[in-house]
Structure formats: structure tokens, C-alpha cells
Amino acid sequence: MTDRTIVSCEDCQHVYTARVRDDGGLILPTPGNACGCGCESFAKVTAQQI
Ligand SMILES: [Zn+2]
């Protein structure tokens, strides 16, 4: 099973739905696992319905 989580870019706050790997890593639906702005750091958004 693969969990999904909502994350936001720590730079531009763009929100993505990411998948969580078994080792806890995030899989972004973007090339190179990076935001469109080039940032590769994401904060999880929890307890919110979007
Ligand atoms: Zn960004």
C-alpha cells in the first residue's frame, strides 16, 4: 500500500499530492521530484480538506 499526503512547497507554497514510500520518502508528481520553482523541500499539510 502506498499512502498519499498533501504537501506544500516551502518556497512558493504550491500544493501537491505526494505519495509516501515505505521508507518515508516523498514522491512528487513532478520531474525530478522538485517543485516548479526548483525547490526540493516540502512541508506536509495535515488535517485539512482541500
Ligand atoms: Zn515551489
mmCIF file of the protein (N, C-alpha, C, O) and its ligand, coordinates in Angstrom:
data_MODEL
# 
_entry.id   MODEL 
# 
loop_
_entity.id 
_entity.type 
_entity.pdbx_number_of_molecules 
1 polymer     1 
2 non-polymer 1 
# 
_entity_poly.entity_id                      1 
_entity_poly.type                           'polypeptide(L)' 
_entity_poly.nstd_linkage                   no 
_entity_poly.nstd_monomer                   no 
_entity_poly.pdbx_seq_one_letter_code       MTDRTIVSCEDCQHVYTARVRDDGGLILPTPGNACGCGCESFAKVTAQQI 
_entity_poly.pdbx_seq_one_letter_code_can   MTDRTIVSCEDCQHVYTARVRDDGGLILPTPGNACGCGCESFAKVTAQQI 
_entity_poly.pdbx_strand_id                 A 
# 
loop_
_entity_poly_seq.entity_id 
_entity_poly_seq.num 
_entity_poly_seq.mon_id 
_entity_poly_seq.hetero 
1 1  MET n 
1 2  THR n 
1 3  ASP n 
1 4  ARG n 
1 5  THR n 
1 6  ILE n 
1 7  VAL n 
1 8  SER n 
1 9  CYS n 
1 10 GLU n 
1 11 ASP n 
1 12 CYS n 
1 13 GLN n 
1 14 HIS n 
1 15 VAL n 
1 16 TYR n 
1 17 THR n 
1 18 ALA n 
1 19 ARG n 
1 20 VAL n 
1 21 ARG n 
1 22 ASP n 
1 23 ASP n 
1 24 GLY n 
1 25 GLY n 
1 26 LEU n 
1 27 ILE n 
1 28 LEU n 
1 29 PRO n 
1 30 THR n 
1 31 PRO n 
1 32 GLY n 
1 33 ASN n 
1 34 ALA n 
1 35 CYS n 
1 36 GLY n 
1 37 CYS n 
1 38 GLY n 
1 39 CYS n 
1 40 GLU n 
1 41 SER n 
1 42 PHE n 
1 43 ALA n 
1 44 LYS n 
1 45 VAL n 
1 46 THR n 
1 47 ALA n 
1 48 GLN n 
1 49 GLN n 
1 50 ILE n 
# 
loop_
_struct_asym.id 
_struct_asym.entity_id 
A 1 
B 2 
# 
loop_
_chem_comp.id 
_chem_comp.type 
_chem_comp.mon_nstd_flag 
ALA 'L-peptide linking' y 
ARG 'L-peptide linking' y 
ASN 'L-peptide linking' y 
ASP 'L-peptide linking' y 
CYS 'L-peptide linking' y 
GLN 'L-peptide linking' y 
GLU 'L-peptide linking' y 
GLY 'peptide linking'   y 
HIS 'L-peptide linking' y 
ILE 'L-peptide linking' y 
LEU 'L-peptide linking' y 
LYS 'L-peptide linking' y 
MET 'L-peptide linking' y 
PHE 'L-peptide linking' y 
PRO 'L-peptide linking' y 
SER 'L-peptide linking' y 
THR 'L-peptide linking' y 
TYR 'L-peptide linking' y 
VAL 'L-peptide linking' y 
ZN  non-polymer         . 
# 
_pdbx_entity_nonpoly.entity_id   2 
_pdbx_entity_nonpoly.name        ? 
_pdbx_entity_nonpoly.comp_id     ZN 
# 
_pdbx_nonpoly_scheme.asym_id         B 
_pdbx_nonpoly_scheme.entity_id       2 
_pdbx_nonpoly_scheme.mon_id          ZN 
_pdbx_nonpoly_scheme.ndb_seq_num     1 
_pdbx_nonpoly_scheme.pdb_seq_num     101 
_pdbx_nonpoly_scheme.auth_seq_num    101 
_pdbx_nonpoly_scheme.pdb_mon_id      ZN 
_pdbx_nonpoly_scheme.auth_mon_id     ZN 
_pdbx_nonpoly_scheme.pdb_strand_id   A 
_pdbx_nonpoly_scheme.pdb_ins_code    . 
# 
loop_
_atom_site.group_PDB 
_atom_site.id 
_atom_site.type_symbol 
_atom_site.label_atom_id 
_atom_site.label_alt_id 
_atom_site.label_comp_id 
_atom_site.label_asym_id 
_atom_site.label_entity_id 
_atom_site.label_seq_id 
_atom_site.pdbx_PDB_ins_code 
_atom_site.Cartn_x 
_atom_site.Cartn_y 
_atom_site.Cartn_z 
_atom_site.occupancy 
_atom_site.B_iso_or_equiv 
_atom_site.pdbx_formal_charge 
_atom_site.auth_seq_id 
_atom_site.auth_comp_id 
_atom_site.auth_asym_id 
_atom_site.auth_atom_id 
_atom_site.pdbx_PDB_model_num 
ATOM   1   N  N  . MET A 1 1  ? 0.842  -1.205 0.000   1.00 0.00 ? 1   MET A N  1 
ATOM   2   C  CA . MET A 1 1  ? 0.000  0.000  0.000   1.00 0.00 ? 1   MET A CA 1 
ATOM   3   C  C  . MET A 1 1  ? 0.873  1.250  0.000   1.00 0.00 ? 1   MET A C  1 
ATOM   4   O  O  . MET A 1 1  ? 1.916  1.314  0.650   1.00 0.00 ? 1   MET A O  1 
ATOM   5   N  N  . THR A 1 2  ? 0.408  2.226  -0.746  1.00 0.00 ? 2   THR A N  1 
ATOM   6   C  CA . THR A 1 2  ? 1.130  3.492  -0.785  1.00 0.00 ? 2   THR A CA 1 
ATOM   7   C  C  . THR A 1 2  ? 0.217  4.598  -0.272  1.00 0.00 ? 2   THR A C  1 
ATOM   8   O  O  . THR A 1 2  ? -0.865 4.838  -0.808  1.00 0.00 ? 2   THR A O  1 
ATOM   9   N  N  . ASP A 1 3  ? 0.679  5.256  0.768   1.00 0.00 ? 3   ASP A N  1 
ATOM   10  C  CA . ASP A 1 3  ? -0.100 6.365  1.302   1.00 0.00 ? 3   ASP A CA 1 
ATOM   11  C  C  . ASP A 1 3  ? 0.105  7.608  0.451   1.00 0.00 ? 3   ASP A C  1 
ATOM   12  O  O  . ASP A 1 3  ? 1.139  7.794  -0.190  1.00 0.00 ? 3   ASP A O  1 
ATOM   13  N  N  . ARG A 1 4  ? -0.916 8.448  0.471   1.00 0.00 ? 4   ARG A N  1 
ATOM   14  C  CA . ARG A 1 4  ? -0.766 9.735  -0.201  1.00 0.00 ? 4   ARG A CA 1 
ATOM   15  C  C  . ARG A 1 4  ? -0.896 10.834 0.843   1.00 0.00 ? 4   ARG A C  1 
ATOM   16  O  O  . ARG A 1 4  ? -1.585 10.678 1.851   1.00 0.00 ? 4   ARG A O  1 
ATOM   17  N  N  . THR A 1 5  ? -0.236 11.922 0.588   1.00 0.00 ? 5   THR A N  1 
ATOM   18  C  CA . THR A 1 5  ? -0.275 13.027 1.525   1.00 0.00 ? 5   THR A CA 1 
ATOM   19  C  C  . THR A 1 5  ? -0.232 14.341 0.762   1.00 0.00 ? 5   THR A C  1 
ATOM   20  O  O  . THR A 1 5  ? 0.266  14.411 -0.361  1.00 0.00 ? 5   THR A O  1 
ATOM   21  N  N  . ILE A 1 6  ? -0.754 15.363 1.382   1.00 0.00 ? 6   ILE A N  1 
ATOM   22  C  CA . ILE A 1 6  ? -0.708 16.689 0.783   1.00 0.00 ? 6   ILE A CA 1 
ATOM   23  C  C  . ILE A 1 6  ? 0.525  17.420 1.306   1.00 0.00 ? 6   ILE A C  1 
ATOM   24  O  O  . ILE A 1 6  ? 0.765  17.480 2.512   1.00 0.00 ? 6   ILE A O  1 
ATOM   25  N  N  . VAL A 1 7  ? 1.284  17.961 0.394   1.00 0.00 ? 7   VAL A N  1 
ATOM   26  C  CA . VAL A 1 7  ? 2.460  18.712 0.796   1.00 0.00 ? 7   VAL A CA 1 
ATOM   27  C  C  . VAL A 1 7  ? 2.446  20.069 0.105   1.00 0.00 ? 7   VAL A C  1 
ATOM   28  O  O  . VAL A 1 7  ? 1.820  20.245 -0.940  1.00 0.00 ? 7   VAL A O  1 
ATOM   29  N  N  . SER A 1 8  ? 3.141  21.013 0.701   1.00 0.00 ? 8   SER A N  1 
ATOM   30  C  CA . SER A 1 8  ? 3.278  22.317 0.064   1.00 0.00 ? 8   SER A CA 1 
ATOM   31  C  C  . SER A 1 8  ? 4.750  22.669 -0.027  1.00 0.00 ? 8   SER A C  1 
ATOM   32  O  O  . SER A 1 8  ? 5.542  22.361 0.864   1.00 0.00 ? 8   SER A O  1 
ATOM   33  N  N  . CYS A 1 9  ? 5.093  23.315 -1.114  1.00 0.00 ? 9   CYS A N  1 
ATOM   34  C  CA . CYS A 1 9  ? 6.471  23.755 -1.314  1.00 0.00 ? 9   CYS A CA 1 
ATOM   35  C  C  . CYS A 1 9  ? 6.838  24.769 -0.230  1.00 0.00 ? 9   CYS A C  1 
ATOM   36  O  O  . CYS A 1 9  ? 6.067  25.681 0.067   1.00 0.00 ? 9   CYS A O  1 
ATOM   37  N  N  . GLU A 1 10 ? 8.027  24.597 0.356   1.00 0.00 ? 10  GLU A N  1 
ATOM   38  C  CA . GLU A 1 10 ? 8.425  25.520 1.419   1.00 0.00 ? 10  GLU A CA 1 
ATOM   39  C  C  . GLU A 1 10 ? 8.851  26.871 0.863   1.00 0.00 ? 10  GLU A C  1 
ATOM   40  O  O  . GLU A 1 10 ? 9.016  27.833 1.613   1.00 0.00 ? 10  GLU A O  1 
ATOM   41  N  N  . ASP A 1 11 ? 9.023  26.941 -0.423  1.00 0.00 ? 11  ASP A N  1 
ATOM   42  C  CA . ASP A 1 11 ? 9.449  28.201 -1.022  1.00 0.00 ? 11  ASP A CA 1 
ATOM   43  C  C  . ASP A 1 11 ? 8.249  28.998 -1.551  1.00 0.00 ? 11  ASP A C  1 
ATOM   44  O  O  . ASP A 1 11 ? 8.022  30.134 -1.135  1.00 0.00 ? 11  ASP A O  1 
ATOM   45  N  N  . CYS A 1 12 ? 7.480  28.393 -2.473  1.00 0.00 ? 12  CYS A N  1 
ATOM   46  C  CA . CYS A 1 12 ? 6.395  29.151 -3.108  1.00 0.00 ? 12  CYS A CA 1 
ATOM   47  C  C  . CYS A 1 12 ? 5.005  28.709 -2.613  1.00 0.00 ? 12  CYS A C  1 
ATOM   48  O  O  . CYS A 1 12 ? 3.989  29.256 -3.040  1.00 0.00 ? 12  CYS A O  1 
ATOM   49  N  N  . GLN A 1 13 ? 4.970  27.711 -1.706  1.00 0.00 ? 13  GLN A N  1 
ATOM   50  C  CA . GLN A 1 13 ? 3.711  27.237 -1.111  1.00 0.00 ? 13  GLN A CA 1 
ATOM   51  C  C  . GLN A 1 13 ? 2.773  26.557 -2.100  1.00 0.00 ? 13  GLN A C  1 
ATOM   52  O  O  . GLN A 1 13 ? 1.591  26.380 -1.807  1.00 0.00 ? 13  GLN A O  1 
ATOM   53  N  N  . HIS A 1 14 ? 3.280  26.178 -3.256  1.00 0.00 ? 14  HIS A N  1 
ATOM   54  C  CA . HIS A 1 14 ? 2.457  25.416 -4.178  1.00 0.00 ? 14  HIS A CA 1 
ATOM   55  C  C  . HIS A 1 14 ? 2.139  24.065 -3.552  1.00 0.00 ? 14  HIS A C  1 
ATOM   56  O  O  . HIS A 1 14 ? 3.005  23.426 -2.953  1.00 0.00 ? 14  HIS A O  1 
ATOM   57  N  N  . VAL A 1 15 ? 0.874  23.633 -3.698  1.00 0.00 ? 15  VAL A N  1 
ATOM   58  C  CA . VAL A 1 15 ? 0.430  22.400 -3.046  1.00 0.00 ? 15  VAL A CA 1 
ATOM   59  C  C  . VAL A 1 15 ? 0.427  21.248 -4.038  1.00 0.00 ? 15  VAL A C  1 
ATOM   60  O  O  . VAL A 1 15 ? -0.021 21.392 -5.176  1.00 0.00 ? 15  VAL A O  1 
ATOM   61  N  N  . TYR A 1 16 ? 0.934  20.104 -3.594  1.00 0.00 ? 16  TYR A N  1 
ATOM   62  C  CA . TYR A 1 16 ? 0.953  18.892 -4.417  1.00 0.00 ? 16  TYR A CA 1 
ATOM   63  C  C  . TYR A 1 16 ? 0.398  17.732 -3.603  1.00 0.00 ? 16  TYR A C  1 
ATOM   64  O  O  . TYR A 1 16 ? 0.438  17.728 -2.373  1.00 0.00 ? 16  TYR A O  1 
ATOM   65  N  N  . THR A 1 17 ? -0.123 16.748 -4.331  1.00 0.00 ? 17  THR A N  1 
ATOM   66  C  CA . THR A 1 17 ? -0.419 15.471 -3.697  1.00 0.00 ? 17  THR A CA 1 
ATOM   67  C  C  . THR A 1 17 ? 0.765  14.552 -3.944  1.00 0.00 ? 17  THR A C  1 
ATOM   68  O  O  . THR A 1 17 ? 1.082  14.223 -5.087  1.00 0.00 ? 17  THR A O  1 
ATOM   69  N  N  . ALA A 1 18 ? 1.409  14.145 -2.871  1.00 0.00 ? 18  ALA A N  1 
ATOM   70  C  CA . ALA A 1 18 ? 2.593  13.297 -2.988  1.00 0.00 ? 18  ALA A CA 1 
ATOM   71  C  C  . ALA A 1 18 ? 2.273  11.899 -2.479  1.00 0.00 ? 18  ALA A C  1 
ATOM   72  O  O  . ALA A 1 18 ? 1.381  11.706 -1.653  1.00 0.00 ? 18  ALA A O  1 
ATOM   73  N  N  . ARG A 1 19 ? 3.012  10.943 -2.986  1.00 0.00 ? 19  ARG A N  1 
ATOM   74  C  CA . ARG A 1 19 ? 2.916  9.592  -2.446  1.00 0.00 ? 19  ARG A CA 1 
ATOM   75  C  C  . ARG A 1 19 ? 4.061  9.377  -1.466  1.00 0.00 ? 19  ARG A C  1 
ATOM   76  O  O  . ARG A 1 19 ? 5.139  9.953  -1.611  1.00 0.00 ? 19  ARG A O  1 
ATOM   77  N  N  . VAL A 1 20 ? 3.812  8.544  -0.473  1.00 0.00 ? 20  VAL A N  1 
ATOM   78  C  CA . VAL A 1 20 ? 4.823  8.284  0.548   1.00 0.00 ? 20  VAL A CA 1 
ATOM   79  C  C  . VAL A 1 20 ? 5.375  6.878  0.346   1.00 0.00 ? 20  VAL A C  1 
ATOM   80  O  O  . VAL A 1 20 ? 4.627  5.900  0.337   1.00 0.00 ? 20  VAL A O  1 
ATOM   81  N  N  . ARG A 1 21 ? 6.664  6.793  0.188   1.00 0.00 ? 21  ARG A N  1 
ATOM   82  C  CA . ARG A 1 21 ? 7.293  5.481  0.024   1.00 0.00 ? 21  ARG A CA 1 
ATOM   83  C  C  . ARG A 1 21 ? 7.384  4.764  1.363   1.00 0.00 ? 21  ARG A C  1 
ATOM   84  O  O  . ARG A 1 21 ? 7.203  5.362  2.424   1.00 0.00 ? 21  ARG A O  1 
ATOM   85  N  N  . ASP A 1 22 ? 7.667  3.471  1.287   1.00 0.00 ? 22  ASP A N  1 
ATOM   86  C  CA . ASP A 1 22 ? 7.783  2.679  2.510   1.00 0.00 ? 22  ASP A CA 1 
ATOM   87  C  C  . ASP A 1 22 ? 8.856  3.230  3.442   1.00 0.00 ? 22  ASP A C  1 
ATOM   88  O  O  . ASP A 1 22 ? 8.745  3.102  4.661   1.00 0.00 ? 22  ASP A O  1 
ATOM   89  N  N  . ASP A 1 23 ? 9.895  3.841  2.875   1.00 0.00 ? 23  ASP A N  1 
ATOM   90  C  CA . ASP A 1 23 ? 10.974 4.370  3.713   1.00 0.00 ? 23  ASP A CA 1 
ATOM   91  C  C  . ASP A 1 23 ? 10.702 5.792  4.180   1.00 0.00 ? 23  ASP A C  1 
ATOM   92  O  O  . ASP A 1 23 ? 11.554 6.421  4.809   1.00 0.00 ? 23  ASP A O  1 
ATOM   93  N  N  . GLY A 1 24 ? 9.502  6.298  3.868   1.00 0.00 ? 24  GLY A N  1 
ATOM   94  C  CA . GLY A 1 24 ? 9.128  7.617  4.353   1.00 0.00 ? 24  GLY A CA 1 
ATOM   95  C  C  . GLY A 1 24 ? 9.427  8.740  3.381   1.00 0.00 ? 24  GLY A C  1 
ATOM   96  O  O  . GLY A 1 24 ? 9.077  9.893  3.632   1.00 0.00 ? 24  GLY A O  1 
ATOM   97  N  N  . GLY A 1 25 ? 10.074 8.410  2.272   1.00 0.00 ? 25  GLY A N  1 
ATOM   98  C  CA . GLY A 1 25 ? 10.390 9.445  1.287   1.00 0.00 ? 25  GLY A CA 1 
ATOM   99  C  C  . GLY A 1 25 ? 9.149  9.862  0.528   1.00 0.00 ? 25  GLY A C  1 
ATOM   100 O  O  . GLY A 1 25 ? 8.173  9.115  0.453   1.00 0.00 ? 25  GLY A O  1 
ATOM   101 N  N  . LEU A 1 26 ? 9.188  11.039 -0.025  1.00 0.00 ? 26  LEU A N  1 
ATOM   102 C  CA . LEU A 1 26 ? 8.050  11.557 -0.774  1.00 0.00 ? 26  LEU A CA 1 
ATOM   103 C  C  . LEU A 1 26 ? 8.287  11.407 -2.269  1.00 0.00 ? 26  LEU A C  1 
ATOM   104 O  O  . LEU A 1 26 ? 9.400  11.585 -2.763  1.00 0.00 ? 26  LEU A O  1 
ATOM   105 N  N  . ILE A 1 27 ? 7.211  11.075 -2.976  1.00 0.00 ? 27  ILE A N  1 
ATOM   106 C  CA . ILE A 1 27 ? 7.268  11.008 -4.434  1.00 0.00 ? 27  ILE A CA 1 
ATOM   107 C  C  . ILE A 1 27 ? 6.354  12.087 -4.981  1.00 0.00 ? 27  ILE A C  1 
ATOM   108 O  O  . ILE A 1 27 ? 5.132  11.986 -4.878  1.00 0.00 ? 27  ILE A O  1 
ATOM   109 N  N  . LEU A 1 28 ? 6.945  13.118 -5.560  1.00 0.00 ? 28  LEU A N  1 
ATOM   110 C  CA . LEU A 1 28 ? 6.164  14.219 -6.104  1.00 0.00 ? 28  LEU A CA 1 
ATOM   111 C  C  . LEU A 1 28 ? 5.777  13.930 -7.548  1.00 0.00 ? 28  LEU A C  1 
ATOM   112 O  O  . LEU A 1 28 ? 6.512  13.252 -8.264  1.00 0.00 ? 28  LEU A O  1 
ATOM   113 N  N  . PRO A 1 29 ? 4.629  14.440 -7.977  1.00 0.00 ? 29  PRO A N  1 
ATOM   114 C  CA . PRO A 1 29 ? 4.200  14.240 -9.370  1.00 0.00 ? 29  PRO A CA 1 
ATOM   115 C  C  . PRO A 1 29 ? 4.862  15.240 -10.306 1.00 0.00 ? 29  PRO A C  1 
ATOM   116 O  O  . PRO A 1 29 ? 4.221  15.769 -11.214 1.00 0.00 ? 29  PRO A O  1 
ATOM   117 N  N  . THR A 1 30 ? 6.118  15.492 -10.087 1.00 0.00 ? 30  THR A N  1 
ATOM   118 C  CA . THR A 1 30 ? 6.835  16.486 -10.875 1.00 0.00 ? 30  THR A CA 1 
ATOM   119 C  C  . THR A 1 30 ? 8.162  15.912 -11.340 1.00 0.00 ? 30  THR A C  1 
ATOM   120 O  O  . THR A 1 30 ? 8.687  14.993 -10.712 1.00 0.00 ? 30  THR A O  1 
ATOM   121 N  N  . PRO A 1 31 ? 8.709  16.432 -12.418 1.00 0.00 ? 31  PRO A N  1 
ATOM   122 C  CA . PRO A 1 31 ? 10.015 15.960 -12.884 1.00 0.00 ? 31  PRO A CA 1 
ATOM   123 C  C  . PRO A 1 31 ? 11.087 16.212 -11.838 1.00 0.00 ? 31  PRO A C  1 
ATOM   124 O  O  . PRO A 1 31 ? 11.195 17.319 -11.310 1.00 0.00 ? 31  PRO A O  1 
ATOM   125 N  N  . GLY A 1 32 ? 11.877 15.198 -11.537 1.00 0.00 ? 32  GLY A N  1 
ATOM   126 C  CA . GLY A 1 32 ? 12.982 15.364 -10.606 1.00 0.00 ? 32  GLY A CA 1 
ATOM   127 C  C  . GLY A 1 32 ? 12.560 15.519 -9.161  1.00 0.00 ? 32  GLY A C  1 
ATOM   128 O  O  . GLY A 1 32 ? 13.373 15.872 -8.307  1.00 0.00 ? 32  GLY A O  1 
ATOM   129 N  N  . ASN A 1 33 ? 11.277 15.254 -8.879  1.00 0.00 ? 33  ASN A N  1 
ATOM   130 C  CA . ASN A 1 33 ? 10.785 15.358 -7.501  1.00 0.00 ? 33  ASN A CA 1 
ATOM   131 C  C  . ASN A 1 33 ? 10.945 16.769 -6.936  1.00 0.00 ? 33  ASN A C  1 
ATOM   132 O  O  . ASN A 1 33 ? 11.035 16.940 -5.721  1.00 0.00 ? 33  ASN A O  1 
ATOM   133 N  N  . ALA A 1 34 ? 10.982 17.765 -7.793  1.00 0.00 ? 34  ALA A N  1 
ATOM   134 C  CA . ALA A 1 34 ? 11.152 19.134 -7.329  1.00 0.00 ? 34  ALA A CA 1 
ATOM   135 C  C  . ALA A 1 34 ? 9.940  19.960 -7.736  1.00 0.00 ? 34  ALA A C  1 
ATOM   136 O  O  . ALA A 1 34 ? 9.235  19.624 -8.687  1.00 0.00 ? 34  ALA A O  1 
ATOM   137 N  N  . CYS A 1 35 ? 9.711  21.036 -7.010  1.00 0.00 ? 35  CYS A N  1 
ATOM   138 C  CA . CYS A 1 35 ? 8.638  21.950 -7.361  1.00 0.00 ? 35  CYS A CA 1 
ATOM   139 C  C  . CYS A 1 35 ? 8.994  22.678 -8.659  1.00 0.00 ? 35  CYS A C  1 
ATOM   140 O  O  . CYS A 1 35 ? 10.153 22.706 -9.074  1.00 0.00 ? 35  CYS A O  1 
ATOM   141 N  N  . GLY A 1 36 ? 7.995  23.253 -9.278  1.00 0.00 ? 36  GLY A N  1 
ATOM   142 C  CA . GLY A 1 36 ? 8.230  24.006 -10.493 1.00 0.00 ? 36  GLY A CA 1 
ATOM   143 C  C  . GLY A 1 36 ? 9.163  25.182 -10.285 1.00 0.00 ? 36  GLY A C  1 
ATOM   144 O  O  . GLY A 1 36 ? 9.793  25.657 -11.230 1.00 0.00 ? 36  GLY A O  1 
ATOM   145 N  N  . CYS A 1 37 ? 9.252  25.651 -9.053  1.00 0.00 ? 37  CYS A N  1 
ATOM   146 C  CA . CYS A 1 37 ? 10.124 26.782 -8.749  1.00 0.00 ? 37  CYS A CA 1 
ATOM   147 C  C  . CYS A 1 37 ? 11.560 26.338 -8.512  1.00 0.00 ? 37  CYS A C  1 
ATOM   148 O  O  . CYS A 1 37 ? 12.460 27.165 -8.362  1.00 0.00 ? 37  CYS A O  1 
ATOM   149 N  N  . GLY A 1 38 ? 11.770 25.001 -8.479  1.00 0.00 ? 38  GLY A N  1 
ATOM   150 C  CA . GLY A 1 38 ? 13.117 24.496 -8.279  1.00 0.00 ? 38  GLY A CA 1 
ATOM   151 C  C  . GLY A 1 38 ? 13.403 24.046 -6.866  1.00 0.00 ? 38  GLY A C  1 
ATOM   152 O  O  . GLY A 1 38 ? 14.428 23.414 -6.607  1.00 0.00 ? 38  GLY A O  1 
ATOM   153 N  N  . CYS A 1 39 ? 12.504 24.367 -5.947  1.00 0.00 ? 39  CYS A N  1 
ATOM   154 C  CA . CYS A 1 39 ? 12.698 23.983 -4.548  1.00 0.00 ? 39  CYS A CA 1 
ATOM   155 C  C  . CYS A 1 39 ? 12.432 22.487 -4.378  1.00 0.00 ? 39  CYS A C  1 
ATOM   156 O  O  . CYS A 1 39 ? 11.516 21.946 -4.998  1.00 0.00 ? 39  CYS A O  1 
ATOM   157 N  N  . GLU A 1 40 ? 13.222 21.822 -3.549  1.00 0.00 ? 40  GLU A N  1 
ATOM   158 C  CA . GLU A 1 40 ? 13.032 20.394 -3.308  1.00 0.00 ? 40  GLU A CA 1 
ATOM   159 C  C  . GLU A 1 40 ? 12.628 20.114 -1.868  1.00 0.00 ? 40  GLU A C  1 
ATOM   160 O  O  . GLU A 1 40 ? 12.642 18.961 -1.437  1.00 0.00 ? 40  GLU A O  1 
ATOM   161 N  N  . SER A 1 41 ? 12.270 21.148 -1.120  1.00 0.00 ? 41  SER A N  1 
ATOM   162 C  CA . SER A 1 41 ? 11.830 20.965 0.258   1.00 0.00 ? 41  SER A CA 1 
ATOM   163 C  C  . SER A 1 41 ? 10.330 21.175 0.346   1.00 0.00 ? 41  SER A C  1 
ATOM   164 O  O  . SER A 1 41 ? 9.801  22.174 -0.140  1.00 0.00 ? 41  SER A O  1 
ATOM   165 N  N  . PHE A 1 42 ? 9.648  20.222 0.972   1.00 0.00 ? 42  PHE A N  1 
ATOM   166 C  CA . PHE A 1 42 ? 8.197  20.286 1.065   1.00 0.00 ? 42  PHE A CA 1 
ATOM   167 C  C  . PHE A 1 42 ? 7.767  20.056 2.500   1.00 0.00 ? 42  PHE A C  1 
ATOM   168 O  O  . PHE A 1 42 ? 8.373  19.269 3.227   1.00 0.00 ? 42  PHE A O  1 
ATOM   169 N  N  . ALA A 1 43 ? 6.712  20.753 2.900   1.00 0.00 ? 43  ALA A N  1 
ATOM   170 C  CA . ALA A 1 43 ? 6.147  20.567 4.234   1.00 0.00 ? 43  ALA A CA 1 
ATOM   171 C  C  . ALA A 1 43 ? 4.816  19.838 4.087   1.00 0.00 ? 43  ALA A C  1 
ATOM   172 O  O  . ALA A 1 43 ? 4.014  20.156 3.209   1.00 0.00 ? 43  ALA A O  1 
ATOM   173 N  N  . LYS A 1 44 ? 4.593  18.862 4.956   1.00 0.00 ? 44  LYS A N  1 
ATOM   174 C  CA . LYS A 1 44 ? 3.333  18.136 4.896   1.00 0.00 ? 44  LYS A CA 1 
ATOM   175 C  C  . LYS A 1 44 ? 2.187  19.009 5.404   1.00 0.00 ? 44  LYS A C  1 
ATOM   176 O  O  . LYS A 1 44 ? 2.317  19.725 6.397   1.00 0.00 ? 44  LYS A O  1 
ATOM   177 N  N  . VAL A 1 45 ? 1.077  18.929 4.703   1.00 0.00 ? 45  VAL A N  1 
ATOM   178 C  CA . VAL A 1 45 ? -0.127 19.634 5.109   1.00 0.00 ? 45  VAL A CA 1 
ATOM   179 C  C  . VAL A 1 45 ? -1.084 18.584 5.665   1.00 0.00 ? 45  VAL A C  1 
ATOM   180 O  O  . VAL A 1 45 ? -1.528 17.701 4.931   1.00 0.00 ? 45  VAL A O  1 
ATOM   181 N  N  . THR A 1 46 ? -1.404 18.672 6.948   1.00 0.00 ? 46  THR A N  1 
ATOM   182 C  CA . THR A 1 46 ? -2.215 17.640 7.573   1.00 0.00 ? 46  THR A CA 1 
ATOM   183 C  C  . THR A 1 46 ? -3.501 18.214 8.112   1.00 0.00 ? 46  THR A C  1 
ATOM   184 O  O  . THR A 1 46 ? -3.617 19.415 8.355   1.00 0.00 ? 46  THR A O  1 
ATOM   185 N  N  . ALA A 1 47 ? -4.476 17.325 8.297   1.00 0.00 ? 47  ALA A N  1 
ATOM   186 C  CA . ALA A 1 47 ? -5.743 17.689 8.923   1.00 0.00 ? 47  ALA A CA 1 
ATOM   187 C  C  . ALA A 1 47 ? -6.456 18.797 8.181   1.00 0.00 ? 47  ALA A C  1 
ATOM   188 O  O  . ALA A 1 47 ? -7.103 19.645 8.797   1.00 0.00 ? 47  ALA A O  1 
ATOM   189 N  N  . GLN A 1 48 ? -6.345 18.798 6.869   1.00 0.00 ? 48  GLN A N  1 
ATOM   190 C  CA . GLN A 1 48 ? -7.068 19.780 6.075   1.00 0.00 ? 48  GLN A CA 1 
ATOM   191 C  C  . GLN A 1 48 ? -7.677 19.103 4.860   1.00 0.00 ? 48  GLN A C  1 
ATOM   192 O  O  . GLN A 1 48 ? -7.047 18.262 4.218   1.00 0.00 ? 48  GLN A O  1 
ATOM   193 N  N  . GLN A 1 49 ? -8.877 19.471 4.563   1.00 0.00 ? 49  GLN A N  1 
ATOM   194 C  CA . GLN A 1 49 ? -9.512 19.008 3.340   1.00 0.00 ? 49  GLN A CA 1 
ATOM   195 C  C  . GLN A 1 49 ? -9.324 20.087 2.282   1.00 0.00 ? 49  GLN A C  1 
ATOM   196 O  O  . GLN A 1 49 ? -9.687 21.244 2.489   1.00 0.00 ? 49  GLN A O  1 
ATOM   197 N  N  . ILE A 1 50 ? -8.774 19.710 1.190   1.00 0.00 ? 50  ILE A N  1 
ATOM   198 C  CA . ILE A 1 50 ? -8.542 20.679 0.117   1.00 0.00 ? 50  ILE A CA 1 
ATOM   199 C  C  . ILE A 1 50 ? -9.464 20.404 -1.041  1.00 0.00 ? 50  ILE A C  1 
ATOM   200 O  O  . ILE A 1 50 ? -9.422 21.114 -2.045  1.00 0.00 ? 50  ILE A O  1 
HETATM 201 ZN ZN . ZN  B 2 .  ? 7.894  25.912 -5.169  1.00 0.00 2 101 ZN  A ZN 1 
# 
